[in-house]
Amino acid sequence: MPAFMEPFRIKAVEPIPFPSLRERRHALHEAGYNLFRVPARVITIDLLTDSGTSAMSAAQWAALMVGDESYAGARSYERFEAVVHELTGYPEVIPAHQGRSAERILLGQVLRPGDLSVANTHFDTTRASVEAAGAEAVDLPDAHDGPVPFGGDLSVPALRELLSGPDGSRVRCVVQTVTNNARGGQPVSLGNVAAVRELCDRHGVTLLLDASRFAENAYLITERDPVHAGRAPRDVAREVFALADGCWASLKKDGVANIGGLIALRDAELARRCREQLIAVEGFSTYGGLAGRDLDALAQGLQEVTDPDYLRYRAQTARWFGERLTEAGLPVLQPTGCHAVYVDAAVLLPHVPPHRLPATALANELYLAGAVRVSELGTLVFGRAAPGGGDDLPAPRELVRFALPRRVYTKSHLEYVAETAATVVAKAAEVPGYRIVEQTGQLRHFTAVLAPGEPAAPPARPAPDPTSPRPGPD
Ligand code: F0G
């Protein structure tokens, strides 16, 4: 038996482009050095996100054909509703076209101006929705120091202190993002959700899950918590859902489809208000901005995603890929989770200070080296303008995320990425920083225009020796 292999075979293929070095340089320049602005036609391996980039199964493609496009009460909705209800146990199921519309609608109904929403980490779009409701998003500090099995946990002492302090009465909801995407894709333990539930009960606060990666979180619980070893991930997921008052999710992740989102709740009155808002901005409450066929593909995907063989392959892929990137000389965050491998760009590029965007610098270099696209989760995404002007307040970490689309890339594709990474590591000391030329207030990373900074100073430390690099396509 190999260490692991893909638990599927390939039925339809899509060619991938191999742009030359000249084309890559030109594309990056034209894009204002922002990978979100680089067209996919000049990308060889696209690890920008695991969101909406999944390959659907034969059964999902078949499900598209039975999609019912009735405006109201479609059979597709009934199938979707039944699957979500069985999975979450929540009686109220509301489809939405993706995660950010679901969170905008739900948080808009839960929060009032001046309220606090407290989370292990709000994803960037979640934070934007909290702020749109006139409330404040509070991310609690890490619950644990160093590499631990459940690095996504919400800090219970910090929550307790906040709830019993002067701002305690402002806390309207607590959000557990499972897995914790902004902090290395680390899982949240069942014990942590239970402890948070208890505190929420004591203080009359609503507990919501951002369940976008609920299945991967459940699998990692079975892998890392001996108490839950050998359990079916679906049962563990149900137990997590049972502890909360409701959830929203981007189904572009663990729905294993290309579009979709949901809100699922216990509270019928809150659900009624969400539906009213949904109808105004998304569509009728039985399709929520989706086509009937999307709901059928999602219903099928939500059943496939908790398959233990598939989830084991996800975790094994991330672990194996993390090992290859470590061998290539990248500082990989450990332990790896499922949906991505995270690298600390500040460690690789100590000569690039936070306001010169080290994570962006590494991401851009990977593109130039081999048309590999990854995403920055550093100061460009999470930095904040300094109150008195001047350099931005840096993000807590300068992470680069190598996201793993579901069922899309094989081991040999990822080997190519590791080889590309080794060529970047070999000349890490020459990688330039960037400055922001144009930016918007919110979610600036999607549209910002950047320019490379001055050439970097001579190497501060010897670069690790790359293992037989294969140059990117020239
Ligand atoms: N919550 C989490 C934890 C997410 O990771 C995302 C999206 C959203 C909500 C918003 O969902 O994209 O369907 O509107 N994350 C993507 C990513 C964009 O690349 O991590 P959406």
Residues whose N, C-alpha, C, O or C-beta is under 5 A from the ligand:
A	BS01	F0G	L48 T49 D50 S51 Q98 G99 R100 S101 F123 T125 T177 T179 N181 D210 S212 S250 K252 G260
